[in-house]
Amino acid sequence: MKPFVGNDYPTVGVEQEFHLVDETTGELSPGVDKVFAELDEKTRGSVSHELYLSVLEQQSAVCRTADEVLHDVVSGRRALGQACSKAGVKLAAAGSHPFSDWRVQQFVPSEHYQWVEQQCVYMAHRMVAFGLHVHVGMRNVDTAMYALHEMRRWTYPLLALSANSPFFEGQPTGLASTRTHLFTSMPRTHMPPEFTDMAELEAFYEKLVRCGDVVAPGDLWWVIRPQPPLGTVELRVFDLPTEARRIGALVAIVQAAMATYQDKFNEGAPRSNFNFAYLDQNRWKAMRYGLEGKIIEPQSGQVISTREQLERLFDMIRPKADELGSASHLEYARQMLNTGTEAQWQIETCERLGGDLRALELEIAKKTIV
């Protein structure tokens, strides 16, 4: 693994995994290369393939504020939307596709994605799921490993806040985040093991290489992981929001939380002790119920609502959010607790459309571009 490159400021950036759909039917469309051909040079430099020919990933610029990220996300979606229109497809942002058959999706014909297909077989074919990844720059490897550990407390409640995939294979799944079910069927996609430092993580990685389980550090697909070459901690647990403004809120939360923990580490705060059984149970509750469940606080063992746990997080990070200029985004996150998840929005919209999942998918595509 490459050495950790520290950041003097808690910079922030995102990666969005979009899917492409037919303009009329809403079916997944393997048109990514046609879209790439329509992109201007600047936008083309920010996008890449992602497993299937019906998916593309867009990376934001490295930003200092949630405002900057949101501006980048909105302008990037508009540029992609224009290219998609020229290519005869629509851009859609959600955690899953509600009805397209995963059996007919085409893999990107790259060496690495062919390796993923061979390694993960059935699970890779079913993994028609789309996420949001948030990176925060950390000062050094020690603060990064500390923040990674402490963020375990909040990772699955934050998943609940982002839940946006209640349909799959043409039916309601009963899950707020079907993406999580699909994603965590793959190896190395849950919470990372407990590592005391980066050296221990690197030793674990080298064992996986020797087993043939990974070929690059990027194959550590945990819901939260360090990214040494970027000097970041990357939170990978989110369903991709349809509404761009929700990305601004999630970015503000993660940036303020990791910066808060960096300060706590520098002040000599000890690591928290978490019950991993509680953490895993909270993953299930977030995946199943979104914001509507009760969870077990992973350190105290207290049974509380998911909303209450998130309120505790928001209260903890408020001073840092003020310092980073993201108080308005944190306030919007509080509103999200009241308005509910986008999974709920999808269910309500589908009911309003008479249960028509094709119409729902086209509504998602329409809402993606603002």
PyMOL commands that set and color helices and strands:
alter all, ss='L'
color gray80, all
select helices_A, chain A and resi 32-38+41-44+66-87+102-104+111-126+141-150+152-162+178-183+198-211+217-219+244-266+276-292+306-324+327-339+342-352+357-368
alter helices_A, ss='H'
color red, helices_A
select strands_A, chain A and resi 12-22+47-49+55-59+89-92+131-137+167-168+171-172+224-227+232-239+294-296+303-305
alter strands_A, ss='S'
color yellow, strands_A
deselect
rebuild
show_as cartoon
